[in-house]
Amino acid sequence: MDGPFLKSLAAFSSRMHWRSHFIQKLESEPQMETNDLCSAYQYLRRQPGDWNEEYYIAWSKGMTGFPFVDACMRCLIRHGWLNFRMRAMLVSFATDNLWLDWKRIAPHLARVFLDYEPGIHYPQLQMQAGTTGINAMRVYNVTKQGKDQDPDGIFIKKYVPELRSVPLEYIHEPSKMNRSVQAQSRVLIGSDEEHIQSCDGQLKMPFQPKIASKRDSVEFKSYPNPIVDEKKSATKAKETVSSVRNQNSTKRQAEEVYLKHGSRSSRNSNMNGIKPKALSSTVKRVKIDDQRNIRTMLIQSNLTNAGNMDKKKINTGMTTVSKNKDGQDRIDPFKAFSKHPSSEQEEAKQLLHTKECMHEPLKKNGNDWTCGACTYLNDKPLAPTCFVCGTKR
């Protein structure tokens, strides 16, 4: 097998692993289908007046006035499939620009996806809506996405036939066409009741001459103006979500979410978005599947802390100073706290025992228990929480 094929096979294998990862999330927390993963976001998009039925209908039918969004939705309705980036963009536009609740748009997408999988569907909806607490907020610039992904407007013209005659310079923003360009393109942008004559859902040119040729009398198509201001709606969404995300209580909840649902892949340890303080700790940077490395690293960390404490004692004068043979001062850290020599001996014995533990083989007995969150093998049978991640037993 050649190199490119192996690379593709590895990419496919990676996708399958991620699929299992997301399905496991839903299995471990079925409430994800109806509740925000990070409960701090539960009030967003659910206040009186937040839900706009007209926005929802326009989005679900591909009539938002944003050509690339509408083309993606219509393509999805027709074929039942869309690539990941475009799916994410549709959800981002609905939850951020239109400020629609992800729970209420979920059924529509579930109906049109041929490959609908609940374990992927709901985590991804929450991820794009920014309610997981551990992922970056993704607000897509849908106009820029159209220009980047469909620069010649081929995709748009295929699925939004109203715009097939629109010049390329206006295909991504047809609302910028003036009346004369609209007349040449046989499309009317927006609605103007004073000048439009409706005929079975299609529109006739409102500025036809009294004596019109057969070509001039061709019925016109209509296409809506953008239903929201893209920049203003995106800015407002970012500010609202950020105000919740930056609260200390949200960060604490996000840390708990990460401990339970965060990826254990070492390559993804520096994840995007909100970084709970747990992500910067020693525990989160190790490979969970290597029990030996976790134990060694934690013990080594304790030894380092113990060494730092000894240095602190020396620097703060908490040691015994005596004279050597040359009459110079000699610091004896082992004679510090001379009033309690027994405690010094205990500390020395404990330190020695800790070093020896680093070289002992890992053993499992009948009283050990494995953490359900991080899979660490805990050797304290009565411990109420996991030694590594702190998850309740």
Helices and strands as residue ranges (DSSP letters): H 3-28, G 30-33, G 39-41, H 53-61, H 67-79, H 84-92, I 93-97, H 102-112, H 118-129, H 142-149, H 154-159, G 161-163, G 168-170, G 174-176, H 179-185, E 187-189, E 197-199, E 202-204, E 221-223, H 230-245, H 248-261, G 266-268, G 277-280, G 283-285, H 291-315, E 320-323, E 329-332, G 333-335, H 341-357, E 369-370, E 377-378
